[in-house]
Amino acid sequence: MATLAPLSERSRSHPMATVTRLDPDTAWAAFMRRDRSWDGQIIGAVKTTGIYCKPSCPARRPKREHVEFFASGEEARAAGYRSCLRCKPDEVGRDREAVAAAVKLIEQAEAAPGLAELAEAVGYAPHHFQRIFKRDLGVSPAEYARGLRNRRTEQALKANGRVTDAVYDAGYQSPSGFYDDAKERLGMTPSAWRDGGRGETIRWTTFDSPLGQMLIAATSKGICRLTFDDSDASLRRLFPNATILGDEGGLKALVEGALAAIERPLAMPDLPIDVAGTAFQEAVWRELRKIPAGETRSYAEIAAAIGAPRAVRAVGSANGDNHVCVLIPCHRVIRSDGSLGGYGGGIDRKKKLLAAEGHAVAEPELPLAD
């Protein structure tokens, strides 16, 4: 059997050779935060001890220069490291397999299985499985099942236009469950959603902000659109059959709240929002709302946080599909290299929003020309 060179020599000779696809700075930041959302996505191996851990390991952090990163425990073991007995990083793989199996069960079932049934099928206690499912996918099993039914509802409504047929095609046991879910997630009745907002009243106005003119629109439930340099034409495209009314006085409180969110982001008011998207989009938007003012996340970090680390481009698309800027703070998402990336309101506005929150983002310097 061939003998391996000393661990420190192997690490120096080809650091991260097997995982060049990983950004070591992003990985290190996840370890410093003890970020559970990165468990199972990256492995940190300590050269001085020969042990590898998952990001959430409670052990004291070593010096940065003593750590290298791998995409899996298998790669770390191949490099000569052994698993941490404290955080047991290899068990994360078993957790993810269980979640994947549960997702398949939900997708194949005619009626959404309950938590206890799912947990028993994959060999976990219900409370523990609820926790790891939400950690990996950003939603609970019940929320995932509702999102799946709503996507099927959307397809059924577009295919045949009959709400009654859509109820059962989407996997609901009765119309009442369908209507309850639709009102919660879509913000409208199923018929109104199918007909481009028919029966709904959406009020809108424009106002001047420190960042320029903005449009705000709201249903009876909350703000459904907040955008820069916009007009009611966008509302009429999104909701062609809704009643669209200009309303300056009635939206005064929401306008004042939106201005406060821009001018005093560290004390942002809690404003009602009425938006809906796919289960994936809503998972991204929920994660955006978790980013504290003054902090940023990369697209890759958001993808990992919702349990879809390979869906970086899809996260970018969901970011761009955000209809309520500032309140769903897509401006707090930047590229892994620290550059700002894009923004629907323009890069200058993104810089000003971040600056108001106390976060200055420096664009990386371009190489000097020869």
Residue frames relative to the residue before (quaternion, step in Angstrom):
aa qw qx qy qz dx dy dz
M 1.0000 0.0000 0.0000 0.0000 0.00 0.00 0.00
A 0.4490 -0.6917 0.4910 0.2807 3.55 -0.87 0.92
T 0.3578 -0.7284 0.5449 0.2109 3.56 -1.06 0.78
L 0.4204 -0.7018 0.5220 0.2413 3.54 -1.12 0.76
A 0.5181 -0.5925 0.5073 0.3510 3.54 -1.18 0.54
P 0.6658 -0.4753 0.3623 0.4467 3.62 -1.18 0.37
L 0.6337 -0.5895 0.3535 0.3549 3.53 -1.03 0.87
S 0.6656 0.5087 -0.3226 0.4407 3.59 0.87 -0.90
E 0.6483 0.5091 -0.3244 0.4640 3.61 1.04 -0.73
R 0.6456 0.5147 -0.3329 0.4555 3.58 0.96 -0.80
S 0.6609 0.5188 -0.3144 0.4418 3.56 0.96 -0.87
R 0.6834 0.4807 -0.2991 0.4608 3.56 0.96 -0.81
S 0.6722 0.5367 -0.3098 0.4051 3.57 1.01 -0.77
H 0.8145 0.0049 -0.0054 0.5801 3.60 1.05 -0.63
P 0.0484 -0.8288 0.5572 0.0175 3.60 0.48 1.12
M 0.8601 0.0055 -0.0535 0.5072 3.56 -0.90 1.08
A 0.2168 0.8148 -0.5178 0.1448 3.59 1.13 0.54
T 0.7307 0.4241 -0.2442 0.4760 3.57 1.02 -0.76
V 0.7753 0.3007 -0.1623 0.5312 3.58 1.20 -0.25
T 0.1220 0.8218 -0.5454 0.1108 3.56 0.87 0.88
R 0.5729 0.5976 -0.3832 0.4096 3.58 1.22 -0.32
L 0.6324 0.5294 -0.3387 0.4528 3.60 1.23 -0.28
D 0.3626 -0.6877 0.5833 0.2352 3.53 -1.17 0.66
P 0.3523 -0.7818 0.4650 0.2199 3.64 -0.28 1.17
D 0.6275 0.5353 -0.3517 0.4426 3.61 1.04 -0.62
T 0.6462 0.4994 -0.3112 0.4860 3.57 1.03 -0.81
A 0.6424 0.5249 -0.3168 0.4598 3.57 1.00 -0.85
W 0.6612 0.5030 -0.3085 0.4633 3.58 0.91 -0.90
A 0.6331 0.5291 -0.3317 0.4575 3.59 0.97 -0.80
A 0.6373 0.5220 -0.3244 0.4650 3.60 1.02 -0.79
F 0.6533 0.5000 -0.3117 0.4754 3.59 1.02 -0.78
M 0.6573 0.5094 -0.3222 0.4525 3.59 0.92 -0.80
R 0.6822 0.4523 -0.2808 0.5012 3.61 1.13 -0.62
R 0.2807 -0.7494 0.5215 0.2959 3.57 1.30 -0.39
D 0.1644 0.8476 -0.4789 0.1590 3.52 1.03 0.97
R 0.3418 -0.7775 0.4975 0.1769 3.58 -0.38 1.26
S 0.5872 0.5965 -0.3791 0.3945 3.58 1.11 -0.55
W 0.6750 0.4715 -0.2945 0.4851 3.61 1.22 -0.37
D 0.4306 0.6873 -0.4774 0.3381 3.62 1.23 -0.07
G 0.7874 0.2619 -0.2248 0.5109 3.55 -0.84 1.00
Q 0.6675 0.4748 -0.3011 0.4882 3.59 1.28 -0.20
I 0.7944 0.0531 -0.0122 0.6050 3.58 1.10 -0.72
I 0.2185 -0.7433 0.6218 0.1146 3.52 -1.28 0.56
G 0.1851 -0.7696 0.6013 0.1089 3.57 -0.94 0.91
A 0.1083 -0.8089 0.5775 0.0210 3.56 -0.71 1.09
V 0.2816 -0.7767 0.5482 0.1300 3.56 -0.85 1.06
K 0.4144 -0.7553 0.4588 0.2174 3.56 -0.53 1.22
T 0.6882 0.5099 -0.2909 0.4263 3.58 1.00 -0.77
T 0.7559 0.3445 -0.2007 0.5193 3.60 1.15 -0.51
G 0.3826 -0.7353 0.4773 0.2918 3.60 1.19 -0.47
I 0.5773 0.5887 -0.3622 0.4348 3.60 1.25 0.36
Y 0.1812 -0.7706 0.5975 0.1275 3.58 -1.10 0.68
C 0.1504 -0.8005 0.5800 0.0150 3.53 -1.13 0.86
K 0.4607 -0.6089 0.5481 0.3414 3.51 -1.36 0.13
P 0.6959 -0.5114 0.2933 0.4099 3.63 -1.14 0.50
S 0.7258 0.4541 -0.2645 0.4438 3.61 0.93 -0.78
C 0.3237 0.7641 -0.5061 0.2350 3.62 1.22 0.10
P 0.4042 -0.7502 0.4689 0.2321 3.63 -0.79 0.96
A 0.4644 0.7059 -0.4426 0.3003 3.60 1.21 -0.18
R 0.6133 -0.5458 0.4184 0.3885 3.58 -1.22 0.48
R 0.4679 -0.7091 0.4613 0.2559 3.55 -0.95 0.92
P 0.3886 -0.7084 0.5366 0.2434 3.60 -0.97 0.86
K 0.6550 -0.4599 0.3861 0.4587 3.57 -1.27 -0.06
R 0.6351 -0.5764 0.3656 0.3615 3.54 -1.11 0.77
E 0.6888 0.5076 -0.3018 0.4205 3.59 0.91 -0.87
H 0.6509 0.5146 -0.3154 0.4604 3.58 1.26 -0.22
V 0.6795 0.4875 -0.2724 0.4758 3.59 1.28 -0.04
E 0.0166 -0.7476 0.6629 0.0363 3.54 -1.15 0.76
F 0.3600 -0.7717 0.5023 0.1500 3.55 -1.16 0.60
F 0.1185 -0.7732 0.6219 0.0356 3.52 -1.21 0.75
A 0.5483 -0.6312 0.4450 0.3209 3.54 -1.23 0.43
S 0.8105 0.0601 -0.0104 0.5825 3.61 1.15 -0.43
G 0.6335 -0.5193 0.4126 0.3985 3.52 -1.30 0.30
E 0.5930 0.5782 -0.3607 0.4288 3.56 1.09 -0.68
E 0.6711 0.4826 -0.3007 0.4757 3.58 0.94 -0.86
A 0.6390 0.5207 -0.3281 0.4613 3.58 1.04 -0.76
R 0.6547 0.4986 -0.3186 0.4704 3.60 0.97 -0.80
A 0.6268 0.5409 -0.3374 0.4480 3.57 1.04 -0.74
A 0.6849 0.4580 -0.2735 0.4963 3.57 1.19 -0.57
G 0.6579 -0.5632 0.2926 0.4055 3.58 1.26 0.16
Y 0.5412 0.6205 -0.4098 0.3925 3.60 1.22 0.15
R 0.2610 -0.7444 0.5872 0.1813 3.56 -1.28 0.34
S 0.6182 -0.6074 0.3760 0.3279 3.54 -1.19 0.68
C 0.5005 -0.6398 0.4994 0.3013 3.56 -1.11 0.76
L 0.3765 -0.7424 0.5113 0.2136 3.58 -0.82 0.99
R 0.6261 0.5613 -0.3338 0.4260 3.56 1.23 -0.38
C 0.8049 0.2629 -0.1394 0.5134 3.61 0.75 -1.01
K 0.2433 -0.8217 0.4883 0.1649 3.61 1.33 -0.19
P 0.0355 -0.8667 0.4972 0.0172 3.61 0.65 1.09
D 0.6223 0.5690 -0.3605 0.3987 3.60 1.08 -0.58
E 0.5867 0.5880 -0.3799 0.4070 3.61 1.16 -0.38
V 0.5261 0.6366 -0.4158 0.3809 3.58 1.20 -0.40
G 0.6105 0.5588 -0.3446 0.4431 3.58 1.07 -0.76
R 0.6421 0.5085 -0.3213 0.4753 3.57 1.02 -0.79
D 0.6208 0.5439 -0.3388 0.4517 3.58 1.02 -0.78
R 0.6912 0.4823 -0.2884 0.4544 3.57 0.86 -0.96
E 0.6108 0.5317 -0.3529 0.4687 3.59 1.07 -0.63
A 0.6463 0.5173 -0.3190 0.4614 3.57 1.03 -0.80
V 0.6435 0.5117 -0.3212 0.4701 3.57 0.98 -0.82
A 0.6486 0.5161 -0.3165 0.4612 3.58 0.94 -0.87
A 0.6487 0.5095 -0.3156 0.4690 3.58 1.00 -0.80
A 0.6511 0.5154 -0.3129 0.4610 3.57 1.01 -0.81
V 0.6169 0.5407 -0.3383 0.4611 3.57 1.03 -0.80
K 0.6523 0.5105 -0.3141 0.4639 3.57 0.96 -0.86
L 0.6377 0.5233 -0.3260 0.4618 3.59 1.00 -0.80
I 0.6506 0.5126 -0.3169 0.4622 3.58 0.96 -0.88
E 0.7001 0.4884 -0.2729 0.4437 3.55 0.88 -0.96
Q 0.7120 0.4527 -0.2588 0.4703 3.58 1.10 -0.63
A 0.6066 0.5937 -0.3507 0.3957 3.58 1.20 -0.50
E 0.4769 -0.6521 0.5048 0.3041 3.56 -1.09 0.70
A 0.7596 0.1662 -0.0987 0.6210 3.56 1.08 -0.79
A 0.5562 -0.6365 0.4141 0.3377 3.58 -0.92 0.88
P 0.3682 -0.7355 0.5205 0.2293 3.62 -0.70 1.02
G 0.5072 -0.6538 0.4729 0.3029 3.56 -1.13 0.64
L 0.6966 -0.4814 0.3316 0.4160 3.56 -1.26 0.33
A 0.6638 0.5102 -0.3165 0.4460 3.60 0.87 -0.92
E 0.6511 0.5175 -0.3109 0.4601 3.57 1.00 -0.84
L 0.6585 0.5020 -0.3074 0.4688 3.59 0.96 -0.86
A 0.6711 0.5128 -0.3022 0.4420 3.54 0.85 -1.00
E 0.6556 0.5057 -0.3159 0.4633 3.59 0.94 -0.83
A 0.6459 0.5441 -0.3176 0.4312 3.58 1.02 -0.83
V 0.7684 0.3322 -0.1871 0.5141 3.61 1.05 -0.69
G 0.5662 -0.6719 0.3484 0.3264 3.58 1.28 0.23
Y 0.5765 0.5642 -0.3910 0.4431 3.60 1.05 0.72
A 0.5299 -0.5611 0.5115 0.3778 3.54 -1.31 0.29
P 0.6109 -0.6080 0.3505 0.3664 3.64 -0.90 0.82
H 0.6960 0.4750 -0.3043 0.4443 3.62 0.77 -0.96
H 0.6536 0.5013 -0.3148 0.4716 3.60 1.06 -0.75
F 0.6710 0.4938 -0.3121 0.4566 3.58 0.94 -0.82
Q 0.5849 0.5597 -0.3708 0.4550 3.60 1.05 -0.69
R 0.6748 0.5110 -0.2936 0.4443 3.58 0.93 -0.93
I 0.7206 0.4314 -0.2804 0.4648 3.62 0.78 -0.92
F 0.5909 0.5550 -0.3721 0.4520 3.62 1.12 -0.58
K 0.6942 0.4582 -0.2788 0.4801 3.58 0.86 -0.94
R 0.6079 0.5493 -0.3536 0.4513 3.60 1.06 -0.67
D 0.7287 0.4440 -0.2486 0.4582 3.59 0.91 -0.90
L 0.8161 0.2779 -0.1196 0.4924 3.61 0.87 -0.90
G 0.4948 -0.6894 0.4171 0.3254 3.57 1.24 -0.14
V 0.7407 0.2627 -0.1827 0.5908 3.58 1.31 -0.07
S 0.5352 -0.6032 0.4739 0.3537 3.57 -1.23 0.39
P 0.6703 -0.4723 0.3550 0.4490 3.64 -1.20 0.21
A 0.6516 0.5111 -0.3216 0.4592 3.59 0.99 -0.79
E 0.6570 0.4969 -0.3115 0.4737 3.59 0.99 -0.82
Y 0.6233 0.5278 -0.3425 0.4644 3.58 1.03 -0.75
A 0.6617 0.5075 -0.3083 0.4578 3.58 0.92 -0.90
R 0.6425 0.5083 -0.3290 0.4697 3.61 1.00 -0.77
G 0.6428 0.5227 -0.3235 0.4571 3.57 0.99 -0.82
L 0.6408 0.5185 -0.3153 0.4702 3.56 1.04 -0.82
R 0.6637 0.4960 -0.3125 0.4646 3.58 0.91 -0.88
N 0.6528 0.5168 -0.3246 0.4489 3.58 0.99 -0.76
R 0.6253 0.5138 -0.3430 0.4769 3.60 1.05 -0.70
R 0.6598 0.4908 -0.3077 0.4787 3.57 0.98 -0.81
T 0.5999 0.5521 -0.3472 0.4634 3.56 1.11 -0.69
E 0.6445 0.5316 -0.3116 0.4526 3.55 0.91 -0.96
Q 0.6702 0.4951 -0.2948 0.4677 3.57 0.91 -0.93
A 0.6720 0.5013 -0.2995 0.4553 3.56 0.96 -0.89
L 0.6453 0.5180 -0.3232 0.4591 3.59 0.99 -0.79
K 0.6672 0.4864 -0.3002 0.4777 3.57 0.99 -0.80
A 0.6715 0.5254 -0.3040 0.4250 3.58 1.03 -0.79
N 0.8535 0.0870 -0.0166 0.5136 3.58 0.80 -0.94
G 0.4197 -0.7599 0.4273 0.2526 3.58 1.28 -0.13
R 0.6077 0.5538 -0.3607 0.4404 3.60 1.25 0.04
V 0.3926 -0.7468 0.4881 0.2235 3.57 -0.50 1.21
T 0.6344 0.5470 -0.3409 0.4268 3.60 0.93 -0.84
D 0.6670 0.4786 -0.3044 0.4832 3.58 0.93 -0.87
A 0.6405 0.5449 -0.3280 0.4304 3.59 0.98 -0.82
V 0.5594 0.6151 -0.3806 0.4048 3.59 1.09 -0.68
Y 0.7758 0.3588 -0.1835 0.4855 3.54 0.72 -1.09
D 0.6020 0.5549 -0.3616 0.4460 3.59 1.08 -0.61
A 0.6920 0.4769 -0.2733 0.4680 3.59 1.08 -0.70
G 0.6069 -0.6010 0.3473 0.3870 3.60 1.22 -0.07
Y 0.4538 0.6637 -0.4713 0.3625 3.60 1.21 0.27
Q 0.4439 -0.6948 0.5044 0.2564 3.53 -1.16 0.65
S 0.7986 0.0386 -0.0051 0.6006 3.57 1.20 -0.46
P 0.6308 -0.5436 0.3870 0.3960 3.61 -1.17 0.40
S 0.6062 0.5842 -0.3734 0.3896 3.62 1.02 -0.71
G 0.6573 0.5034 -0.3189 0.4613 3.60 0.95 -0.81
F 0.6230 0.5483 -0.3234 0.4547 3.54 1.07 -0.80
Y 0.6983 0.4690 -0.2812 0.4619 3.57 0.81 -0.96
D 0.6221 0.5375 -0.3497 0.4493 3.59 1.00 -0.73
D 0.6827 0.4801 -0.2868 0.4703 3.59 0.87 -0.95
A 0.6684 0.5183 -0.3124 0.4324 3.56 0.89 -0.92
K 0.6484 0.5082 -0.3278 0.4624 3.58 0.97 -0.80
E 0.6660 0.5126 -0.3058 0.4474 3.57 1.02 -0.81
R 0.7948 0.3541 -0.1722 0.4617 3.59 0.82 -0.98
L 0.7568 0.3891 -0.2236 0.4752 3.57 0.91 -0.80
G 0.4035 -0.7326 0.4686 0.2843 3.58 1.18 -0.39
M 0.7374 0.2748 -0.1864 0.5882 3.60 1.27 0.04
T 0.5797 -0.5175 0.4617 0.4277 3.53 -1.27 0.12
P 0.6509 -0.5295 0.3563 0.4111 3.63 -1.12 0.45
S 0.6497 0.5134 -0.3321 0.4517 3.58 0.96 -0.79
A 0.6518 0.5064 -0.3207 0.4646 3.58 0.97 -0.83
W 0.6435 0.5153 -0.3271 0.4619 3.59 0.95 -0.83
R 0.6549 0.5232 -0.3113 0.4476 3.57 0.91 -0.96
D 0.7631 0.3774 -0.1839 0.4914 3.56 1.00 -0.88
G 0.6070 -0.6056 0.3561 0.3715 3.60 1.06 0.67
G 0.7546 -0.3990 0.2059 0.4786 3.57 1.00 0.87
R 0.3025 0.7718 -0.5158 0.2161 3.60 1.20 0.27
G 0.7858 0.2848 -0.2367 0.4954 3.55 -0.86 1.00
E 0.6416 0.5083 -0.3255 0.4733 3.59 1.26 -0.27
T 0.2309 -0.7392 0.6134 0.1552 3.55 -1.20 0.57
I 0.0519 -0.7888 0.6123 -0.0140 3.55 -0.74 1.11
R 0.1658 -0.7936 0.5823 0.0612 3.54 -0.69 1.13
W 0.0382 -0.8207 0.5695 -0.0242 3.56 -1.02 0.79
T 0.0450 0.7624 -0.6453 -0.0182 3.50 -1.34 0.29
T 0.3344 -0.6978 0.5804 0.2538 3.56 -1.29 0.14
F 0.0239 -0.7929 0.6088 0.0025 3.56 -1.20 0.52
D 0.4749 -0.6551 0.5111 0.2901 3.53 -1.27 0.49
S 0.0719 -0.7843 0.6161 0.0095 3.54 -0.98 0.95
P 0.6804 -0.4625 0.3504 0.4476 3.62 -1.21 0.10
L 0.7184 0.4145 -0.2391 0.5049 3.58 1.24 -0.39
G 0.7106 -0.4085 0.2626 0.5092 3.58 1.23 0.22
Q 0.7153 -0.4437 0.3133 0.4396 3.54 -1.31 -0.05
M 0.0938 -0.7912 0.6039 0.0227 3.54 -1.07 0.85
L 0.2827 -0.7094 0.6157 0.1944 3.51 -1.30 0.48
I 0.0428 -0.7708 0.6350 0.0275 3.55 -1.04 0.82
A 0.0104 -0.7880 0.6150 -0.0263 3.58 -0.97 0.87
A 0.0326 -0.8198 0.5712 -0.0225 3.56 -1.03 0.73
T 0.3350 -0.6615 0.6291 0.2332 3.49 -1.30 0.58
S 0.7103 -0.4095 0.3188 0.4756 3.57 -1.23 -0.23
K 0.6652 0.5147 -0.2994 0.4505 3.60 1.23 -0.41
G 0.7615 -0.3134 0.2329 0.5173 3.59 1.00 -0.66
I 0.7411 -0.4030 0.3026 0.4437 3.53 -1.36 -0.13
C 0.1299 -0.8094 0.5699 0.0562 3.57 -0.75 1.04
R 0.7950 0.0588 -0.0658 0.6001 3.60 1.26 -0.17
L 0.0887 0.7475 -0.6528 0.0850 3.54 -1.04 0.95
T 0.1708 0.8129 -0.5187 0.2022 3.56 -0.24 1.30
F 0.4822 -0.6441 0.5166 0.2928 3.53 -1.35 0.35
D 0.8694 0.0879 -0.0374 0.4848 3.55 -1.26 0.59
D 0.4370 0.7050 -0.4321 0.3541 3.57 0.99 0.86
S 0.2036 -0.7559 0.6041 0.1490 3.56 -1.33 0.11
D 0.6840 -0.4832 0.3446 0.4243 3.55 -1.28 0.15
A 0.4804 0.6667 -0.4476 0.3527 3.61 1.22 -0.21
S 0.6326 0.5268 -0.3443 0.4514 3.60 1.03 -0.69
L 0.6273 0.5275 -0.3361 0.4640 3.59 1.06 -0.70
R 0.6730 0.5014 -0.2982 0.4548 3.56 0.98 -0.85
R 0.6159 0.5102 -0.3492 0.4882 3.59 1.20 -0.46
L 0.6902 0.4763 -0.2838 0.4650 3.59 0.94 -0.87
F 0.7988 0.1255 -0.0260 0.5878 3.58 0.99 -0.89
P 0.0866 -0.8677 0.4866 0.0534 3.59 0.55 1.16
N 0.7662 0.3570 -0.2003 0.4953 3.59 1.10 -0.50
A 0.4792 0.6419 -0.4567 0.3870 3.57 1.23 0.24
T 0.4805 -0.6037 0.5329 0.3475 3.53 -1.30 0.22
I 0.1048 -0.8093 0.5779 0.0093 3.57 -0.45 1.24
L 0.0000 0.8279 -0.5574 0.0621 3.57 -0.52 1.19
G 0.3971 -0.6709 0.5711 0.2570 3.54 -1.03 0.82
D 0.0768 0.8066 -0.5742 0.1173 3.59 -0.82 0.97
E 0.1505 -0.8166 0.5525 0.0722 3.55 -0.28 1.20
G 0.7382 0.4501 -0.2527 0.4342 3.59 0.64 -1.08
G 0.6903 0.5248 -0.2930 0.4027 3.57 0.88 -0.93
L 0.7178 0.4215 -0.2444 0.4974 3.58 1.18 -0.46
K 0.2952 0.8063 -0.4790 0.1825 3.57 1.30 0.18
A 0.6774 0.4995 -0.3074 0.4440 3.60 0.84 -0.93
L 0.6661 0.4913 -0.3052 0.4709 3.59 1.00 -0.80
V 0.6138 0.5339 -0.3426 0.4700 3.59 1.06 -0.72
E 0.6648 0.4964 -0.3067 0.4664 3.59 0.89 -0.92
G 0.6440 0.5194 -0.3207 0.4610 3.57 1.04 -0.73
A 0.6481 0.5102 -0.3167 0.4683 3.58 1.00 -0.81
L 0.6381 0.5162 -0.3243 0.4704 3.59 1.01 -0.78
A 0.6455 0.5171 -0.3196 0.4624 3.58 0.98 -0.81
A 0.6292 0.5412 -0.3336 0.4472 3.58 1.05 -0.75
I 0.6740 0.4735 -0.2840 0.4908 3.58 1.13 -0.70
E 0.7485 0.4274 -0.2191 0.4573 3.56 0.84 -1.02
R 0.7972 0.1456 -0.0637 0.5825 3.60 1.07 -0.70
P 0.0381 -0.8662 0.4979 0.0200 3.61 0.66 1.09
L 0.6304 0.5371 -0.3514 0.4366 3.61 1.11 -0.51
A 0.7392 0.2602 -0.1915 0.5909 3.58 1.29 -0.19
M 0.0918 0.8484 -0.5140 0.0874 3.57 1.01 0.88
P 0.4164 -0.7077 0.5054 0.2650 3.61 -0.84 0.92
D 0.4674 -0.6570 0.5162 0.2888 3.54 -1.25 0.49
L 0.0260 -0.8338 0.5502 -0.0382 3.56 -0.08 1.33
P 0.4973 -0.6526 0.4702 0.3251 3.63 -1.01 0.68
I 0.1113 -0.7870 0.6061 0.0296 3.56 -0.97 0.92
D 0.0820 -0.7810 0.6182 0.0349 3.57 -0.99 0.85
V 0.2907 0.7296 -0.5614 0.2607 3.55 0.07 1.33
A 0.0623 -0.7842 0.6164 0.0344 3.55 -1.22 0.45
G 0.0488 0.7791 -0.6240 0.0358 3.52 -1.20 0.61
T 0.7113 -0.3525 0.3143 0.5205 3.54 -1.16 -0.49
A 0.6772 -0.4667 0.3547 0.4447 3.59 -1.25 0.24
F 0.6452 0.5193 -0.3236 0.4575 3.59 1.02 -0.80
Q 0.6586 0.5060 -0.3166 0.4582 3.59 0.86 -0.93
E 0.6834 0.4870 -0.3013 0.4528 3.56 0.86 -0.90
A 0.6030 0.5374 -0.3596 0.4673 3.60 1.10 -0.62
V 0.6417 0.5095 -0.3158 0.4784 3.60 1.00 -0.83
W 0.6822 0.4909 -0.3004 0.4509 3.59 0.83 -0.96
R 0.6224 0.5228 -0.3490 0.4664 3.61 1.02 -0.70
E 0.6613 0.5031 -0.3096 0.4623 3.57 0.98 -0.85
L 0.6085 0.5469 -0.3546 0.4526 3.59 1.04 -0.69
R 0.6862 0.4919 -0.2886 0.4514 3.58 0.94 -0.84
K 0.6077 0.5464 -0.3568 0.4526 3.59 1.26 -0.20
I 0.5581 0.6099 -0.4032 0.3922 3.60 1.21 -0.38
P 0.3787 -0.7406 0.4980 0.2452 3.63 -0.57 1.05
A 0.5797 -0.5521 0.4594 0.3847 3.56 -1.18 0.55
G 0.7573 0.3366 -0.2725 0.4888 3.56 -0.94 0.93
E 0.7034 0.3792 -0.2582 0.5430 3.58 1.30 -0.10
T 0.1980 -0.7571 0.6072 0.1376 3.55 -1.29 0.34
R 0.1668 -0.7386 0.6380 0.1403 3.53 -1.36 0.24
S 0.4369 -0.6622 0.5287 0.3019 3.55 -1.18 0.48
Y 0.6493 -0.4903 0.3929 0.4285 3.57 -1.26 0.30
A 0.6400 0.5311 -0.3205 0.4535 3.58 1.04 -0.81
E 0.6522 0.5108 -0.3210 0.4589 3.58 1.00 -0.77
I 0.6335 0.5081 -0.3349 0.4780 3.60 1.01 -0.74
A 0.6388 0.5289 -0.3301 0.4508 3.59 0.95 -0.87
A 0.6746 0.4846 -0.2967 0.4713 3.59 0.93 -0.88
A 0.6510 0.5484 -0.3182 0.4174 3.57 0.97 -0.85
I 0.7277 0.3838 -0.2454 0.5128 3.60 1.09 -0.60
G 0.5870 -0.6303 0.3495 0.3688 3.57 1.28 0.30
A 0.6585 0.4573 -0.3193 0.5052 3.59 1.17 0.47
P 0.0612 -0.8759 0.4764 0.0454 3.62 0.69 1.07
R 0.6797 0.4786 -0.3026 0.4663 3.60 1.14 -0.47
A 0.6326 0.5740 -0.3199 0.4098 3.58 1.24 -0.26
V 0.1264 0.8323 -0.5302 0.1012 3.58 0.96 0.83
R 0.6655 0.4948 -0.3092 0.4654 3.59 0.92 -0.87
A 0.6449 0.5172 -0.3210 0.4622 3.58 1.00 -0.80
V 0.6032 0.5367 -0.3521 0.4735 3.59 1.11 -0.66
G 0.6357 0.5273 -0.3227 0.4623 3.57 1.01 -0.82
S 0.6551 0.5041 -0.3109 0.4690 3.57 1.00 -0.81
A 0.6515 0.5003 -0.3152 0.4752 3.60 0.96 -0.84
N 0.5937 0.5596 -0.3462 0.4631 3.55 1.11 -0.71
G 0.7023 0.4719 -0.2578 0.4665 3.55 0.92 -0.95
D 0.6652 0.5072 -0.2978 0.4599 3.59 1.19 -0.50
N 0.4117 0.7130 -0.4638 0.3273 3.57 1.30 0.09
H 0.2504 -0.8014 0.5311 0.1140 3.61 -0.67 1.11
V 0.7374 0.3593 -0.1997 0.5360 3.59 1.23 -0.30
C 0.1453 -0.8245 0.5417 0.0750 3.56 0.14 1.27
V 0.7738 0.3314 -0.2926 0.4536 3.55 -1.34 0.42
L 0.7357 0.3927 -0.2411 0.4965 3.61 0.69 -1.05
I 0.6814 0.1970 -0.1889 0.6791 3.55 1.23 -0.55
P 0.2194 -0.8843 0.3987 0.1042 3.56 0.20 1.35
C 0.0476 -0.8257 0.5621 -0.0103 3.55 0.37 1.24
H 0.5487 0.6094 -0.4037 0.4057 3.61 1.22 -0.24
R 0.6321 0.5420 -0.3354 0.4407 3.61 1.22 -0.28
V 0.5949 0.5336 -0.3749 0.4700 3.59 1.26 0.21
I 0.0121 -0.8008 0.5970 -0.0463 3.55 -0.78 1.10
R 0.6275 -0.5313 0.3978 0.4071 3.56 -1.27 0.08
S 0.6579 -0.5320 0.3672 0.3864 3.57 -1.26 0.43
D 0.6782 0.4854 -0.3017 0.4621 3.60 1.12 -0.56
G 0.6168 -0.5809 0.3356 0.4117 3.58 1.27 0.12
S 0.5452 0.5990 -0.4168 0.4126 3.60 1.21 -0.16
L 0.6452 -0.6028 0.3302 0.3337 3.54 -1.18 0.65
G 0.3002 -0.7278 0.5570 0.2644 3.59 0.94 -0.78
G 0.6966 -0.4773 0.3345 0.4184 3.57 -1.20 -0.39
Y 0.0412 -0.7698 0.6342 0.0598 3.53 -1.37 0.10
G 0.5277 -0.6742 0.4191 0.3023 3.56 -0.85 0.99
G 0.7137 0.4376 -0.2571 0.4827 3.57 1.09 -0.64
G 0.6235 -0.5303 0.3427 0.4610 3.58 1.28 0.00
I 0.5998 -0.6097 0.3902 0.3409 3.56 -1.07 0.78
D 0.6195 0.5512 -0.3626 0.4254 3.63 0.95 -0.76
R 0.6584 0.4907 -0.3165 0.4749 3.59 0.97 -0.79
K 0.6223 0.5371 -0.3459 0.4523 3.57 1.02 -0.76
K 0.6423 0.5216 -0.3195 0.4619 3.59 0.96 -0.85
K 0.6819 0.4938 -0.2916 0.4540 3.57 0.93 -0.91
L 0.6293 0.5277 -0.3346 0.4622 3.59 1.02 -0.75
L 0.6777 0.4763 -0.2907 0.4789 3.57 0.92 -0.90
A 0.6399 0.5282 -0.3286 0.4512 3.58 0.99 -0.80
A 0.6380 0.5300 -0.3238 0.4553 3.59 1.04 -0.78
E 0.6862 0.4549 -0.2679 0.5005 3.56 1.22 -0.51
G 0.5596 -0.6387 0.3707 0.3761 3.56 1.30 0.05
H 0.6057 0.5269 -0.3666 0.4702 3.57 1.22 0.40
A 0.1204 -0.7917 0.5978 0.0370 3.54 -0.51 1.23
V 0.1356 -0.7915 0.5937 0.0507 3.57 -0.70 1.09
A 0.1968 -0.7893 0.5741 0.0930 3.56 -0.64 1.13
E 0.4085 -0.6896 0.5400 0.2568 3.55 -0.83 0.96
P 0.5114 -0.6446 0.4576 0.3370 3.65 -0.93 0.80
E 0.5081 -0.6588 0.4633 0.3053 3.54 -1.05 0.80
L 0.4286 -0.6770 0.5358 0.2662 3.54 -1.10 0.74
P 0.5497 -0.6082 0.4403 0.3663 3.62 -1.04 0.63
L 0.5238 -0.6326 0.4719 0.3205 3.53 -1.12 0.71
A 0.4847 -0.6573 0.4908 0.3033 3.55 -1.05 0.75
D 0.5310 -0.6240 0.4669 0.3327 3.56 -1.12 0.66
